[in-house]
Every structure is written in C-alpha cells, then in structure tokens.
Amino acid sequence: MKSPRDSVRARAQDLELVRGELLWTLATLAGDMSPIGPGWSFRTPALPLVWSLNQIRITAPASAPDVVALADEHQAELPYRHIVVDDMPEAAEIADDFSRAGWQVDREVLMSLTDPPDRVVDTSRVTELSEDQMLSLVRRWASEDHPGVGEDALDQLDEYNRGEGRLWQEQRLGVLDRDGNPVAITKLRAHGRMSWVEDVYTVAEARGQGAARALVTHATELARRSPSDVTFIIADDNDWPKELYARIGFRPIGFELTFHRAVGQDR
C-alpha cells in the first residue's frame, strides 16, 4: 500500500518545500544574496573557501554559456567557479556541456521520507555528540574527499558547520568506539515543520558495521515523532548510500546538479 505522500502531486509539493528550505538556509547564512536573472548569486567574503556559501544557483532555464558568464562575473574574485542547477528539462543538456568542457559534474538526489523502514534496526548505540566531536568528524571527512585541502579551508568549513547547525537547531547523532571516540555521525535538523537528515559519515576503520543505518534510522524515528510534515535527505545519485536511504523509507522527489572547477583550468 502506498504512503499518502507517495504520489506525483505529493512528491512535487515536497520538492517545492525542500527547495524553499535550502534557499532559506543559503539566504540566511550567506553574506550576500543577489538576483541574477535565471537564479541567484550567493557570496560570503568572510568564508571564501566554502563553496556552498559562494555559489551561483540557477532556478530557471538558461544555456551553459550564459551560466558560465554569470559565474565569471559574480565569482571573479574566487579561485573557483561553483554552480548549482535545479532539476529542469534543460539540466541534462547543460550537464553534458559542462562535462565536455572539463568541469566536475555531480548529481544529487533529493529524497523525502514516505515509507516505513524495511526492517527493525537496533539503534541503542546511537548517542549525542558535542559540537567539537561533530567538527572533528566532518573535518576528517572533508580531508578524505579533498586530499591536500589546506587548514584555512578546513577552518572556514568548521565555521560554516557551526553556523548551519545552530541555524537548524540540529541534533548531532553519533556512534562511539570502545574507547569512547566518535566514529560515525549524522545530523537531524528542524525548522518549522521540516526535518533534514544531513551529513552521514563513518570513518574508514568503522565502516561495514551498520553505523550509518543505525544513525539514519534513529534520526527518522525522531523525525516521525516530531511535528514535521516533511523529512528529507540529500544523496549522491552516483553512490550507494541512496540505496540505504531507500531501505529506510526515503523516496526520490527531485535532483540538483553541481558544477565546479578551479580557475585557470583549461576550458
């Protein structure tokens, strides 16, 4: 039997709500938000190395050359170009153009919690983490994903994570090893009648032991008991965690594309 939210109309409504929350988050945290025709420019001079707070966000149809021109204009002082495009009929063509031009192209799937989990999971080892414990794990995650990242960029990322966590009044959920050290994390965020499960990460030496499933399951249990109308999560569309989230009860409602490249790379 389908969930009452598992319909085309419900998914479209959830997607609109999720996009609104993501835009609200950016507008609140970024230093400057400016309309730029087919979307928005976000700039945060105090945290120039945090891509999320220095992005061009395209929300209406535009060609790849026009999007690049906007990025060159509004991100001229940055050492990179970072663009996010909402899912729309033109997005696939834009992605092809960027890929051929040598940009890093990522596709993320937005998922809404609609169904019960496929099985009961023991979540008794899930505990709450301190802000410092959260920052240490997220910092390690960033270092793994971006080898050679500098300390300045990691410090700016710490500041971003502090601000976003406080804005969303997040609960930092984690799993500890036998020595009491945090080895896995996720965050449950709440704003109005929305919940957001974010930043699911397990250190390499603790993977394959069910920590991520326990954390996300516990977060959704908390969200189900909250006043939230919609609980969402964002996953890499080309990686396996989206399958885990599906087993916990999340279903795709939309996508967004991210294009990134360092300034000076051949075009």
Buried (B, 14 or more C-beta within 10 A) or exposed (E): EEBEBEEEEBBEBBBEBBBEBBBBBBEEBBEEBEEBEBBBBBBBEEBBBBBBBBBBBBBEEBEBEBBBEBBEEBBEEBEBBBBBBBBBEBBEEBBEBBEEBEBBBBBBBBBBBBBEBEEEBEBEBBBEBEBEBBBBBBBBBBBEEEEEBEEEBBEBBBBBBEBBBEBBEBBBBBBBEEEEEBBBBBBBBBBEEBBBBBBBBBBEEBEEBBBBBBBBBBBBBBBEEBEBEBBBBBBEBEEEEBEBBBBBBBBBBBBBBBBBBEEEEEE
